[in-house]
Amino acid sequence: MLSFSASESVPMRTRKNYLGSVAIRNAVNSPRVRNGRSFACGNCNSVFSMKHNLQYHWRIECGQPPRYNCPYCAYRTKHPSNVRAHVRRKHPDNRVYVVDIRKTDIPQFF
């Protein structure tokens, strides 16, 4: 193991290798990777590390058309948070809310 005093600088190559090895060690020790399980969607190429994420994917995303609309333009997405971010970015002077096309009579205000 290399040691450096506070006044010495760590060579870039060494710093990069050390940080990379720490990231790999942390990833391998993660409970999601440690058990070696992955959950693949049978309809598309998506793979998830947790079963409930796959179940959410099946229910909300996989094979479903975009459900949430921007109230000010034709932007559509599968997640309401994306519409809120879009409205803040593209329509900054307007009220931030999401139109759920499955519940067209009640907009979701935030």
N, CA, C and O atoms as a Tinker XYZ file with bonds, in Angstrom:
   440  protein
     1  N      0.847000   -1.178000    0.000000    73     2
     2  CA     0.000000    0.000000    0.000000    64     1     3
     3  C      0.885000    1.231000    0.000000    63     2     4     5
     4  O      1.859000    1.303000    0.749000    81     3
     5  N      0.553000    2.184000   -0.825000    73     3     6
     6  CA     1.306000    3.424000   -0.922000    64     5     7
     7  C      0.817000    4.405000    0.124000    63     6     8     9
     8  O     -0.378000    4.479000    0.409000    81     7
     9  N      1.742000    5.156000    0.694000    73     7    10
    10  CA     1.322000    6.205000    1.623000    64     9    11
    11  C      2.010000    7.504000    1.224000    63    10    12    13
    12  O      3.170000    7.503000    0.813000    81    11
    13  N      1.301000    8.582000    1.348000    73    11    14
    14  CA     1.788000    9.895000    0.978000    64    13    15
    15  C      1.523000   10.852000    2.115000    63    14    16    17
    16  O      0.501000   10.762000    2.796000    81    15
    17  N      2.448000   11.766000    2.313000    73    15    18
    18  CA     2.219000   12.794000    3.322000    64    17    19
    19  C      1.283000   13.843000    2.752000    63    18    20    21
    20  O      1.020000   13.863000    1.550000    81    19
    21  N      0.789000   14.704000    3.605000    73    19    22
    22  CA    -0.166000   15.727000    3.169000    64    21    23
    23  C      0.459000   16.686000    2.162000    63    22    24    25
    24  O     -0.247000   17.236000    1.317000    81    23
    25  N      1.783000   16.895000    2.240000    73    23    26
    26  CA     2.423000   17.848000    1.334000    64    25    27
    27  C      2.712000   17.228000   -0.033000    63    26    28    29
    28  O      2.901000   17.960000   -1.004000    81    27
    29  N      2.752000   15.894000   -0.133000    73    27    30
    30  CA     3.019000   15.235000   -1.404000    64    29    31
    31  C      1.707000   15.044000   -2.155000    63    30    32    33
    32  O      0.651000   14.847000   -1.554000    81    31
    33  N      1.794000   15.105000   -3.458000    73    31    34
    34  CA     0.590000   14.841000   -4.240000    64    33    35
    35  C      0.636000   13.402000   -4.731000    63    34    36    37
    36  O      1.708000   12.870000   -5.019000    81    35
    37  N     -0.507000   12.788000   -4.822000    73    35    38
    38  CA    -0.611000   11.419000   -5.293000    64    37    39
    39  C     -0.562000   11.454000   -6.813000    63    38    40    41
    40  O     -1.298000   12.225000   -7.429000    81    39
    41  N      0.285000   10.640000   -7.432000    73    39    42
    42  CA     0.291000   10.600000   -8.899000    64    41    43
    43  C     -1.092000   10.254000   -9.421000    63    42    44    45
    44  O     -1.796000    9.442000   -8.820000    81    43
    45  N     -1.491000   10.861000  -10.540000    73    43    46
    46  CA    -2.841000   10.699000  -11.076000    64    45    47
    47  C     -3.170000    9.233000  -11.347000    63    46    48    49
    48  O     -4.277000    8.788000  -11.046000    81    47
    49  N     -2.254000    8.498000  -11.892000    73    47    50
    50  CA    -2.496000    7.097000  -12.212000    64    49    51
    51  C     -2.811000    6.302000  -10.931000    63    50    52    53
    52  O     -3.727000    5.481000  -10.916000    81    51
    53  N     -2.059000    6.550000   -9.880000    73    51    54
    54  CA    -2.281000    5.855000   -8.619000    64    53    55
    55  C     -3.624000    6.233000   -8.017000    63    54    56    57
    56  O     -4.354000    5.369000   -7.533000    81    55
    57  N     -3.955000    7.523000   -8.045000    73    55    58
    58  CA    -5.226000    7.993000   -7.499000    64    57    59
    59  C     -6.387000    7.354000   -8.255000    63    58    60    61
    60  O     -7.360000    6.909000   -7.646000    81    59
    61  N     -6.286000    7.311000   -9.572000    73    59    62
    62  CA    -7.332000    6.731000  -10.389000    64    61    63
    63  C     -7.515000    5.248000  -10.068000    63    62    64    65
    64  O     -8.639000    4.775000   -9.904000    81    63
    65  N     -6.402000    4.523000   -9.982000    73    63    66
    66  CA    -6.493000    3.094000   -9.671000    64    65    67
    67  C     -7.088000    2.869000   -8.291000    63    66    68    69
    68  O     -7.903000    1.964000   -8.109000    81    67
    69  N     -6.691000    3.679000   -7.316000    73    67    70
    70  CA    -7.214000    3.522000   -5.960000    64    69    71
    71  C     -8.710000    3.788000   -5.930000    63    70    72    73
    72  O     -9.469000    3.008000   -5.353000    81    71
    73  N     -9.144000    4.894000   -6.553000    73    71    74
    74  CA   -10.571000    5.216000   -6.547000    64    73    75
    75  C    -11.367000    4.165000   -7.287000    63    74    76    77
    76  O    -12.474000    3.823000   -6.871000    81    75
    77  N    -10.828000    3.646000   -8.376000    73    75    78
    78  CA   -11.509000    2.589000   -9.121000    64    77    79
    79  C    -11.653000    1.326000   -8.301000    63    78    80    81
    80  O    -12.699000    0.679000   -8.335000    81    79
    81  N    -10.602000    0.962000   -7.554000    73    79    82
    82  CA   -10.673000   -0.260000   -6.756000    64    81    83
    83  C    -11.664000   -0.101000   -5.598000    63    82    84    85
    84  O    -12.333000   -1.064000   -5.223000    81    83
    85  N    -11.761000    1.097000   -5.034000    73    83    86
    86  CA   -12.734000    1.342000   -3.965000    64    85    87
    87  C    -14.146000    1.211000   -4.515000    63    86    88    89
    88  O    -15.002000    0.602000   -3.873000    81    87
    89  N    -14.404000    1.772000   -5.691000    73    87    90
    90  CA   -15.737000    1.682000   -6.294000    64    89    91
    91  C    -16.105000    0.232000   -6.592000    63    90    92    93
    92  O    -17.239000   -0.185000   -6.358000    81    91
    93  N    -15.149000   -0.529000   -7.105000    73    91    94
    94  CA   -15.417000   -1.940000   -7.406000    64    93    95
    95  C    -15.683000   -2.711000   -6.116000    63    94    96    97
    96  O    -16.612000   -3.516000   -6.056000    81    95
    97  N    -14.877000   -2.470000   -5.089000    73    95    98
    98  CA   -15.059000   -3.167000   -3.816000    64    97    99
    99  C    -16.430000   -2.832000   -3.226000    63    98   100   101
   100  O    -17.116000   -3.720000   -2.721000    81    99
   101  N    -16.832000   -1.568000   -3.282000    73    99   102
   102  CA   -18.141000   -1.175000   -2.753000    64   101   103
   103  C    -19.271000   -1.818000   -3.545000    63   102   104   105
   104  O    -20.263000   -2.253000   -2.962000    81   103
   105  N    -19.134000   -1.885000   -4.863000    73   103   106
   106  CA   -20.177000   -2.479000   -5.699000    64   105   107
   107  C    -20.310000   -3.972000   -5.432000    63   106   108   109
   108  O    -21.423000   -4.493000   -5.367000    81   107
   109  N    -19.187000   -4.663000   -5.276000    73   107   110
   110  CA   -19.222000   -6.102000   -5.038000    64   109   111
   111  C    -19.816000   -6.408000   -3.675000    63   110   112   113
   112  O    -20.486000   -7.427000   -3.509000    81   111
   113  N    -19.580000   -5.543000   -2.696000    73   111   114
   114  CA   -20.112000   -5.769000   -1.354000    64   113   115
   115  C    -21.550000   -5.300000   -1.198000    63   114   116   117
   116  O    -22.144000   -5.492000   -0.137000    81   115
   117  N    -22.113000   -4.700000   -2.212000    73   115   118
   118  CA   -23.489000   -4.242000   -2.161000    64   117   119
   119  C    -24.427000   -5.440000   -2.037000    63   118   120   121
   120  O    -24.208000   -6.451000   -2.704000    81   119
   121  N    -25.469000   -5.355000   -1.201000    73   119   122
   122  CA   -26.379000   -6.484000   -1.053000    64   121   123
   123  C    -27.079000   -6.859000   -2.351000    63   122   124   125
   124  O    -27.463000   -8.015000   -2.527000    81   123
   125  N    -27.253000   -5.907000   -3.261000    73   123   126
   126  CA   -27.937000   -6.201000   -4.519000    64   125   127
   127  C    -27.078000   -7.058000   -5.431000    63   126   128   129
   128  O    -27.597000   -7.891000   -6.175000    81   127
   129  N    -25.770000   -6.860000   -5.380000    73   127   130
   130  CA   -24.878000   -7.612000   -6.252000    64   129   131
   131  C    -24.389000   -8.876000   -5.557000    63   130   132   133
   132  O    -24.159000   -9.894000   -6.209000    81   131
   133  N    -24.231000   -8.819000   -4.265000    73   131   134
   134  CA   -23.662000   -9.928000   -3.511000    64   133   135
   135  C    -24.456000  -11.211000   -3.704000    63   134   136   137
   136  O    -23.869000  -12.287000   -3.821000    81   135
   137  N    -25.788000  -11.116000   -3.739000    73   135   138
   138  CA   -26.573000  -12.336000   -3.887000    64   137   139
   139  C    -26.577000  -12.844000   -5.327000    63   138   140   141
   140  O    -27.040000  -13.955000   -5.586000    81   139
   141  N    -26.066000  -12.045000   -6.267000    73   139   142
   142  CA   -25.919000  -12.491000   -7.648000    64   141   143
   143  C    -27.218000  -12.643000   -8.404000    63   142   144   145
   144  O    -27.225000  -13.222000   -9.490000    81   143
   145  N    -28.312000  -12.145000   -7.873000    73   143   146
   146  CA   -29.604000  -12.287000   -8.548000    64   145   147
   147  C    -29.893000  -11.075000   -9.401000    63   146   148   149
   148  O    -29.573000   -9.945000   -9.033000    81   147
   149  N    -30.495000  -11.321000  -10.529000    73   147   150
   150  CA   -30.993000  -10.229000  -11.354000    64   149   151
   151  C    -32.356000  -10.647000  -11.885000    63   150   152   153
   152  O    -32.651000  -11.836000  -12.012000    81   151
   153  N    -33.174000   -9.663000  -12.190000    73   151   154
   154  CA   -34.539000   -9.913000  -12.619000    64   153   155
   155  C    -34.730000   -9.291000  -13.997000    63   154   156   157
   156  O    -34.753000   -8.068000  -14.138000    81   155
   157  N    -34.865000  -10.135000  -15.003000    73   155   158
   158  CA   -34.967000   -9.670000  -16.384000    64   157   159
   159  C    -36.422000   -9.639000  -16.827000    63   158   160   161
   160  O    -37.217000  -10.507000  -16.466000    81   159
   161  N    -36.748000   -8.636000  -17.607000    73   159   162
   162  CA   -38.085000   -8.530000  -18.192000    64   161   163
   163  C    -38.153000   -9.476000  -19.390000    63   162   164   165
   164  O    -37.235000   -9.509000  -20.210000    81   163
   165  N    -39.219000  -10.230000  -19.490000    73   163   166
   166  CA   -39.391000  -11.156000  -20.607000    64   165   167
   167  C    -39.847000  -10.488000  -21.885000    63   166   168   169
   168  O    -39.805000  -11.100000  -22.953000    81   167
   169  N    -40.288000   -9.221000  -21.794000    73   167   170
   170  CA   -40.797000   -8.520000  -22.970000    64   169   171
   171  C    -39.775000   -7.610000  -23.633000    63   170   172   173
   172  O    -39.894000   -7.308000  -24.821000    81   171
   173  N    -38.775000   -7.169000  -22.882000    73   171   174
   174  CA   -37.786000   -6.239000  -23.429000    64   173   175
   175  C    -36.410000   -6.589000  -22.844000    63   174   176   177
   176  O    -36.269000   -7.618000  -22.183000    81   175
   177  N    -35.423000   -5.768000  -23.071000    73   175   178
   178  CA   -34.061000   -6.065000  -22.619000    64   177   179
   179  C    -33.731000   -5.492000  -21.249000    63   178   180   181
   180  O    -32.558000   -5.478000  -20.875000    81   179
   181  N    -34.690000   -5.028000  -20.500000    73   179   182
   182  CA   -34.431000   -4.419000  -19.200000    64   181   183
   183  C    -34.109000   -5.485000  -18.155000    63   182   184   185
   184  O    -34.727000   -6.550000  -18.122000    81   183
   185  N    -33.123000   -5.175000  -17.298000    73   183   186
   186  CA   -32.735000   -6.063000  -16.208000    64   185   187
   187  C    -32.698000   -5.237000  -14.930000    63   186   188   189
   188  O    -32.210000   -4.107000  -14.933000    81   187
   189  N    -33.213000   -5.797000  -13.839000    73   187   190
   190  CA   -33.312000   -5.080000  -12.574000    64   189   191
   191  C    -32.633000   -5.870000  -11.472000    63   190   192   193
   192  O    -32.575000   -7.099000  -11.514000    81   191
   193  N    -32.122000   -5.148000  -10.484000    73   191   194
   194  CA   -31.449000   -5.802000   -9.373000    64   193   195
   195  C    -32.424000   -6.158000   -8.251000    63   194   196   197
   196  O    -32.091000   -6.933000   -7.354000    81   195
   197  N    -33.620000   -5.592000   -8.307000    73   195   198
   198  CA   -34.607000   -5.866000   -7.258000    64   197   199
   199  C    -35.939000   -6.247000   -7.916000    63   198   200   201
   200  O    -36.345000   -5.658000   -8.917000    81   199
   201  N    -36.593000   -7.227000   -7.339000    73   199   202
   202  CA   -37.814000   -7.767000   -7.923000    64   201   203
   203  C    -38.931000   -6.729000   -8.012000    63   202   204   205
   204  O    -39.666000   -6.699000   -8.999000    81   203
   205  N    -39.068000   -5.878000   -6.993000    73   203   206
   206  CA   -40.165000   -4.901000   -7.032000    64   205   207
   207  C    -39.956000   -3.869000   -8.142000    63   206   208   209
   208  O    -40.929000   -3.306000   -8.644000    81   207
   209  N    -38.702000   -3.611000   -8.534000    73   207   210
   210  CA   -38.465000   -2.703000   -9.667000    64   209   211
   211  C    -38.933000   -3.332000  -10.977000    63   210   212   213
   212  O    -39.462000   -2.637000  -11.844000    81   211
   213  N    -38.741000   -4.642000  -11.123000    73   211   214
   214  CA   -39.251000   -5.345000  -12.299000    64   213   215
   215  C    -40.777000   -5.317000  -12.312000    63   214   216   217
   216  O    -41.385000   -5.105000  -13.361000    81   215
   217  N    -41.390000   -5.526000  -11.163000    73   215   218
   218  CA   -42.854000   -5.501000  -11.094000    64   217   219
   219  C    -43.405000   -4.109000  -11.442000    63   218   220   221
   220  O    -44.419000   -3.998000  -12.131000    81   219
   221  N    -42.737000   -3.052000  -10.967000    73   219   222
   222  CA   -43.128000   -1.686000  -11.320000    64   221   223
   223  C    -42.989000   -1.490000  -12.833000    63   222   224   225
   224  O    -43.861000   -0.901000  -13.473000    81   223
   225  N    -41.900000   -1.983000  -13.389000    73   223   226
   226  CA   -41.651000   -1.878000  -14.829000    64   225   227
   227  C    -42.781000   -2.538000  -15.618000    63   226   228   229
   228  O    -43.279000   -1.960000  -16.584000    81   227
   229  N    -43.186000   -3.731000  -15.220000    73   227   230
   230  CA   -44.278000   -4.415000  -15.898000    64   229   231
   231  C    -45.567000   -3.615000  -15.823000    63   230   232   233
   232  O    -46.280000   -3.488000  -16.818000    81   231
   233  N    -45.870000   -3.077000  -14.652000    73   231   234
   234  CA   -47.139000   -2.389000  -14.416000    64   233   235
   235  C    -47.200000   -1.034000  -15.109000    63   234   236   237
   236  O    -48.237000   -0.680000  -15.670000    81   235
   237  N    -46.107000   -0.267000  -15.081000    73   235   238
   238  CA   -46.142000    1.122000  -15.532000    64   237   239
   239  C    -45.491000    1.334000  -16.893000    63   238   240   241
   240  O    -45.996000    2.116000  -17.698000    81   239
   241  N    -44.389000    0.660000  -17.163000    73   239   242
   242  CA   -43.577000    1.020000  -18.312000    64   241   243
   243  C    -43.667000    0.090000  -19.509000    63   242   244   245
   244  O    -43.907000    0.551000  -20.624000    81   243
   245  N    -43.483000   -1.195000  -19.309000    73   243   246
   246  CA   -43.260000   -2.132000  -20.407000    64   245   247
   247  C    -44.503000   -2.278000  -21.290000    63   246   248   249
   248  O    -45.553000   -2.731000  -20.833000    81   247
   249  N    -44.370000   -1.897000  -22.524000    73   247   250
   250  CA   -45.460000   -2.033000  -23.484000    64   249   251
   251  C    -46.579000   -1.024000  -23.330000    63   250   252   253
   252  O    -47.563000   -1.084000  -24.068000    81   251
   253  N    -46.459000   -0.109000  -22.400000    73   251   254
   254  CA   -47.495000    0.893000  -22.165000    64   253   255
   255  C    -47.154000    2.180000  -22.921000    63   254   256   257
   256  O    -45.983000    2.551000  -23.005000    81   255
   257  N    -48.147000    2.853000  -23.465000    73   255   258
   258  CA   -47.872000    4.161000  -24.081000    64   257   259
   259  C    -47.611000    5.204000  -22.984000    63   258   260   261
   260  O    -48.030000    5.008000  -21.843000    81   259
   261  N    -46.938000    6.288000  -23.307000    73   259   262
   262  CA   -46.730000    7.344000  -22.305000    64   261   263
   263  C    -48.071000    7.822000  -21.758000    63   262   264   265
   264  O    -49.028000    8.018000  -22.507000    81   263
   265  N    -48.124000    8.002000  -20.454000    73   263   266
   266  CA   -49.383000    8.281000  -19.777000    64   265   267
   267  C    -49.530000    9.734000  -19.346000    63   266   268   269
   268  O    -50.652000   10.214000  -19.189000    81   267
   269  N    -48.431000   10.438000  -19.151000    73   267   270
   270  CA   -48.473000   11.788000  -18.590000    64   269   271
   271  C    -48.122000   12.832000  -19.651000    63   270   272   273
   272  O    -47.131000   12.699000  -20.369000    81   271
   273  N    -48.951000   13.867000  -19.733000    73   271   274
   274  CA   -48.789000   14.934000  -20.720000    64   273   275
   275  C    -48.373000   16.233000  -20.074000    63   274   276   277
   276  O    -48.693000   16.506000  -18.917000    81   275
   277  N    -47.650000   17.033000  -20.845000    73   275   278
   278  CA   -47.418000   18.426000  -20.475000    64   277   279
   279  C    -48.692000   19.189000  -20.805000    63   278   280   281
   280  O    -49.262000   18.984000  -21.877000    81   279
   281  N    -49.155000   20.063000  -19.918000    73   279   282
   282  CA   -50.379000   20.818000  -20.206000    64   281   283
   283  C    -50.176000   21.933000  -21.223000    63   282   284   285
   284  O    -51.150000   22.529000  -21.682000    81   283
   285  N    -48.918000   22.227000  -21.589000    73   283   286
   286  CA   -48.634000   23.376000  -22.453000    64   285   287
   287  C    -48.117000   22.996000  -23.834000    63   286   288   289
   288  O    -48.061000   23.852000  -24.717000    81   287
   289  N    -47.736000   21.734000  -24.048000    73   287   290
   290  CA   -47.248000   21.314000  -25.364000    64   289   291
   291  C    -47.511000   19.819000  -25.538000    63   290   292   293
   292  O    -48.226000   19.226000  -24.730000    81   291
   293  N    -46.960000   19.213000  -26.554000    73   291   294
   294  CA   -47.236000   17.818000  -26.875000    64   293   295
   295  C    -46.311000   16.827000  -26.172000    63   294   296   297
   296  O    -46.354000   15.638000  -26.487000    81   295
   297  N    -45.482000   17.270000  -25.238000    73   295   298
   298  CA   -44.554000   16.380000  -24.539000    64   297   299
   299  C    -45.317000   15.339000  -23.725000    63   298   300   301
   300  O    -46.239000   15.675000  -22.982000    81   299
   301  N    -44.923000   14.062000  -23.873000    73   299   302
   302  CA   -45.534000   12.959000  -23.128000    64   301   303
   303  C    -44.444000   12.047000  -22.590000    63   302   304   305
   304  O    -43.396000   11.889000  -23.217000    81   303
   305  N    -44.685000   11.450000  -21.437000    73   303   306
   306  CA   -43.721000   10.547000  -20.819000    64   305   307
   307  C    -44.448000    9.550000  -19.922000    63   306   308   309
   308  O    -45.643000    9.682000  -19.659000    81   307
   309  N    -43.699000    8.553000  -19.461000    73   307   310
   310  CA   -44.281000    7.520000  -18.601000    64   309   311
   311  C    -44.186000    7.852000  -17.120000    63   310   312   313
   312  O    -44.760000    7.141000  -16.294000    81   311
   313  N    -43.469000    8.924000  -16.766000    73   311   314
   314  CA   -43.270000    9.288000  -15.358000    64   313   315
   315  C    -43.672000   10.744000  -15.118000    63   314   316   317
   316  O    -43.221000   11.627000  -15.847000    81   315
   317  N    -44.509000   11.015000  -14.114000    73   315   318
   318  CA   -44.955000   12.386000  -13.866000    64   317   319
   319  C    -43.810000   13.325000  -13.469000    63   318   320   321
   320  O    -43.875000   14.521000  -13.753000    81   319
   321  N    -42.786000   12.811000  -12.830000    73   319   322
   322  CA   -41.672000   13.680000  -12.438000    64   321   323
   323  C    -40.961000   14.251000  -13.657000    63   322   324   325
   324  O    -40.437000   15.364000  -13.606000    81   323
   325  N    -40.940000   13.501000  -14.749000    73   323   326
   326  CA   -40.323000   14.012000  -15.977000    64   325   327
   327  C    -41.124000   15.180000  -16.553000    63   326   328   329
   328  O    -40.549000   16.130000  -17.084000    81   327
   329  N    -42.449000   15.107000  -16.447000    73   327   330
   330  CA   -43.282000   16.216000  -16.935000    64   329   331
   331  C    -43.075000   17.452000  -16.064000    63   330   332   333
   332  O    -42.977000   18.565000  -16.581000    81   331
   333  N    -43.007000   17.266000  -14.747000    73   331   334
   334  CA   -42.782000   18.420000  -13.865000    64   333   335
   335  C    -41.450000   19.095000  -14.173000    63   334   336   337
   336  O    -41.373000   20.322000  -14.230000    81   335
   337  N    -40.409000   18.303000  -14.371000    73   335   338
   338  CA   -39.098000   18.873000  -14.717000    64   337   339
   339  C    -39.164000   19.571000  -16.070000    63   338   340   341
   340  O    -38.571000   20.636000  -16.238000    81   339
   341  N    -39.864000   19.000000  -17.023000    73   339   342
   342  CA   -40.032000   19.598000  -18.346000    64   341   343
   343  C    -40.739000   20.949000  -18.252000    63   342   344   345
   344  O    -40.303000   21.924000  -18.864000    81   343
   345  N    -41.826000   21.005000  -17.488000    73   343   346
   346  CA   -42.581000   22.257000  -17.351000    64   345   347
   347  C    -41.703000   23.333000  -16.712000    63   346   348   349
   348  O    -41.703000   24.478000  -17.165000    81   347
   349  N    -40.963000   22.981000  -15.673000    73   347   350
   350  CA   -40.077000   23.963000  -15.027000    64   349   351
   351  C    -39.003000   24.475000  -15.983000    63   350   352   353
   352  O    -38.644000   25.652000  -15.952000    81   351
   353  N    -38.497000   23.586000  -16.830000    73   351   354
   354  CA   -37.407000   23.942000  -17.739000    64   353   355
   355  C    -37.906000   24.661000  -18.998000    63   354   356   357
   356  O    -37.331000   25.676000  -19.389000    81   355
   357  N    -38.960000   24.155000  -19.632000    73   355   358
   358  CA   -39.419000   24.678000  -20.924000    64   357   359
   359  C    -40.516000   25.736000  -20.818000    63   358   360   361
   360  O    -40.673000   26.553000  -21.726000    81   359
   361  N    -41.267000   25.732000  -19.735000    73   359   362
   362  CA   -42.373000   26.673000  -19.543000    64   361   363
   363  C    -42.245000   27.320000  -18.165000    63   362   364   365
   364  O    -43.129000   27.143000  -17.328000    81   363
   365  N    -41.164000   28.067000  -17.907000    73   363   366
   366  CA   -40.856000   28.522000  -16.542000    64   365   367
   367  C    -41.878000   29.482000  -15.933000    63   366   368   369
   368  O    -41.967000   29.568000  -14.708000    81   367
   369  N    -42.633000   30.190000  -16.729000    73   367   370
   370  CA   -43.582000   31.163000  -16.189000    64   369   371
   371  C    -44.974000   30.584000  -15.958000    63   370   372   373
   372  O    -45.882000   31.303000  -15.539000    81   371
   373  N    -45.148000   29.300000  -16.226000    73   371   374
   374  CA   -46.456000   28.667000  -16.089000    64   373   375
   375  C    -46.535000   27.812000  -14.823000    63   374   376   377
   376  O    -45.520000   27.433000  -14.239000    81   375
   377  N    -47.760000   27.524000  -14.426000    73   375   378
   378  CA   -47.995000   26.685000  -13.260000    64   377   379
   379  C    -47.532000   25.243000  -13.545000    63   378   380   381
   380  O    -47.756000   24.725000  -14.639000    81   379
   381  N    -46.898000   24.614000  -12.580000    73   379   382
   382  CA   -46.370000   23.255000  -12.754000    64   381   383
   383  C    -47.435000   22.245000  -12.350000    63   382   384   385
   384  O    -47.801000   22.146000  -11.179000    81   383
   385  N    -47.925000   21.500000  -13.331000    73   383   386
   386  CA   -48.820000   20.381000  -13.053000    64   385   387
   387  C    -48.746000   19.386000  -14.195000    63   386   388   389
   388  O    -48.220000   19.686000  -15.267000    81   387
   389  N    -49.283000   18.191000  -13.948000    73   387   390
   390  CA   -49.197000   17.071000  -14.873000    64   389   391
   391  C    -50.606000   16.671000  -15.282000    63   390   392   393
   392  O    -51.515000   16.665000  -14.452000    81   391
   393  N    -50.795000   16.335000  -16.557000    73   391   394
   394  CA   -52.073000   15.819000  -17.027000    64   393   395
   395  C    -51.924000   14.311000  -17.213000    63   394   396   397
   396  O    -51.124000   13.847000  -18.026000    81   395
   397  N    -52.706000   13.561000  -16.447000    73   395   398
   398  CA   -52.722000   12.103000  -16.563000    64   397   399
   399  C    -53.809000   11.756000  -17.570000    63   398   400   401
   400  O    -54.986000   12.015000  -17.323000    81   399
   401  N    -53.426000   11.168000  -18.707000    73   399   402
   402  CA   -54.425000   10.919000  -19.757000    64   401   403
   403  C    -55.431000    9.842000  -19.358000    63   402   404   405
   404  O    -56.490000    9.736000  -19.976000    81   403
   405  N    -55.123000    9.039000  -18.337000    73   403   406
   406  CA   -56.097000    8.054000  -17.850000    64   405   407
   407  C    -57.150000    8.706000  -16.962000    63   406   408   409
   408  O    -58.233000    8.156000  -16.766000    81   407
   409  N    -56.826000    9.880000  -16.427000    73   407   410
   410  CA   -57.766000   10.630000  -15.575000    64   409   411
   411  C    -57.815000   12.051000  -16.117000    63   410   412   413
   412  O    -57.360000   12.987000  -15.458000    81   411
   413  N    -58.354000   12.213000  -17.294000    73   411   414
   414  CA   -58.295000   13.500000  -17.991000    64   413   415
   415  C    -59.061000   14.616000  -17.307000    63   414   416   417
   416  O    -58.776000   15.788000  -17.556000    81   415
   417  N    -60.016000   14.298000  -16.460000    73   415   418
   418  CA   -60.813000   15.344000  -15.829000    64   417   419
   419  C    -60.120000   15.999000  -14.636000    63   418   420   421
   420  O    -60.517000   17.094000  -14.237000    81   419
   421  N    -59.085000   15.359000  -14.044000    73   419   422
   422  CA   -58.440000   15.900000  -12.852000    64   421   423
   423  C    -56.931000   16.031000  -13.093000    63   422   424   425
   424  O    -56.238000   15.013000  -13.096000    81   423
   425  N    -56.397000   17.239000  -13.294000    73   423   426
   426  CA   -54.956000   17.380000  -13.425000    64   425   427
   427  C    -54.283000   17.200000  -12.059000    63   426   428   429
   428  O    -54.886000   17.466000  -11.019000    81   427
   429  N    -53.045000   16.753000  -12.080000    73   427   430
   430  CA   -52.292000   16.533000  -10.839000    64   429   431
   431  C    -51.456000   17.781000  -10.553000    63   430   432   433
   432  O    -50.465000   18.032000  -11.238000    81   431
   433  N    -51.852000   18.569000   -9.539000    73   431   434
   434  CA   -51.146000   19.796000   -9.184000    64   433   435
   435  C    -50.027000   19.500000   -8.201000    63   434   436   437
   436  O    -50.168000   18.672000   -7.301000    81   435
   437  N    -48.910000   20.197000   -8.392000    73   435   438
   438  CA   -47.767000   20.014000   -7.491000    64   437   439
   439  C    -47.187000   21.350000   -7.130000    63   438   440
   440  O    -46.214000   21.419000   -6.379000    81   439
